[in-house]
């Protein structure tokens, strides 16, 4: 493998740290990876405009600043690969993730547009799209959310957030969540690919949810499915999550696939 230069932003913890360690072990030394990010969950009425701006400044404008710095050199060299840590929530919105999802939608739109121009200069852009990931970043986010001041919203929304969304999210994380190391492993595969994909979802368990977005051009299927899943068929969804947890546990404890 030829020597490559890798710049990883946002690598003090979580996915960024796991990726930096993985890249160092594999001695990869020439790439640009944008991983810096900020989360925000809760009723939009309870979010200050300054906080919303901060999320966009980190998740979107941070990326655009980096690209503006590195793109001219890549164009001159007629070579490069920009890897961006996006999210499945850059493809579809999720309850009480309005602002975070919007910032990732911006990332996806920016990169999708730029990728067309970049190909003319032999530059690849890849969007890594994890689903739920177990990191300190996520743990702190939900810890803060549990203590959030909800006085700016109505009683029903506050109850929905505290009694439905937070417990629901915990179940989703335990059933579908990946480790930072797992996401890093997938990211390295994209980095080292001879023909890197533009989009790459790291968690195939989450793929059915994102597929809904593209199955119906009106968008109704996606919105109605998530509404019913959360508000009408939560017992069925919880049962499905428990089944997924069981199957994952069995696969980890029986890697050879043999059953007694």
C-alpha positions, 0 to 999 in steps of 0.5 A, spaced: 500 500 500 502 506 497 504 512 503 498 516 504 497 523 508 490 523 512 488 529 516 482 527 520 478 533 524 474 532 530 478 526 533 479 527 540 474 522 542 469 517 539 469 515 531 474 520 530 479 517 535 477 510 533 479 512 525 485 516 527 488 510 531 486 505 525 489 509 520 495 510 524 496 502 525 494 501 517 500 506 516 495 510 511 498 517 510 494 521 504 487 523 505 482 528 508 477 526 513 472 531 516 469 528 522 468 534 526 460 534 529 455 537 534 449 533 536 442 537 538 436 533 540 429 536 543 423 540 541 425 545 536 421 551 541 426 549 546 433 550 542 436 557 542 437 560 535 445 561 537 445 554 539 442 552 532 447 556 529 453 553 533 450 546 530 450 548 523 457 552 524 460 545 526 457 540 522 456 544 515 460 550 515 466 547 518 466 542 512 465 548 507 471 551 510 476 545 510 473 544 503 475 551 501 482 550 504 484 543 501 480 543 494 484 548 490 491 543 491 487 537 490 485 540 483 492 542 481 494 535 483 488 532 479 488 527 485 484 527 491 479 523 496 475 527 501 471 523 506 466 526 510 462 523 516 455 524 515 449 520 518 443 516 515 439 523 518 442 526 512 438 522 508 431 522 512 429 526 518 428 523 525 423 525 531 426 531 535 432 531 531 430 537 527 436 541 527 441 536 527 438 532 521 437 539 517 445 540 518 446 533 515 442 534 510 446 541 508 452 536 508 449 531 503 447 536 498 453 540 499 457 534 497 452 531 492 453 538 488 460 538 489 462 531 487 460 532 480 465 538 479 470 534 483 470 528 478 472 532 473 479 533 477 479 526 478 477 527 486 472 523 489 468 525 495 465 519 499 459 520 505 460 515 510 453 515 513 452 511 520 446 510 524 446 510 531 453 509 534 455 508 541 460 514 543 461 519 549 458 524 544 452 520 544 452 519 551 453 526 553 448 528 548 442 524 551 444 525 558 444 533 557 437 531 554 434 528 560 435 534 564 433 539 558 428 545 560 422 544 556 418 550 559 418 553 552 414 547 549 407 545 550 405 539 555 404 534 550 410 535 546 414 535 553 411 528 555 412 525 548 420 527 548 421 525 555 416 519 556 416 516 548 422 519 545 428 518 550 426 511 552 425 509 544 432 512 542 435 508 548 432 501 545 434 503 538 441 504 540 441 497 544 438 494 538 442 497 532 447 501 535 455 500 532 461 501 536 466 507 534 471 502 532 466 498 527 464 505 523 472 506 523 473 499 520 468 501 515 471 508 513 478 505 512 475 500 507 472 506 503 478 510 504 482 504 501 477 502 495 480 503 488 473 506 486 470 509 492 463 510 493 459 516 494 455 514 499 456 508 504 452 506 510 456 503 515 450 499 518 446 494 514 440 494 519 438 501 518 438 500 511 430 498 510 429 505 514 433 509 509 430 505 503 423 508 505 425 515 503 427 513 496 421 508 495 415 513 494 417 520 491 411 523 494 415 522 501 408 520 504 411 513 505 417 515 509 413 520 514 407 515 515 411 509 516 415 513 522 409 516 525 405 509 525 411 506 528 412 511 533 405 512 535 401 507 533 405 500 532 410 501 538 409 494 541 410 491 534 417 495 533 419 494 540 418 487 539 422 487 532 428 491 536 428 485 541 428 480 535 434 484 532 438 484 539 437 477 540 439 475 533 445 480 534 447 476 540 446 469 537 451 471 531 456 474 536 456 468 540 456 463 534 460 466 529 461 460 525 453 459 524 453 452 527 446 451 531 445 445 536 
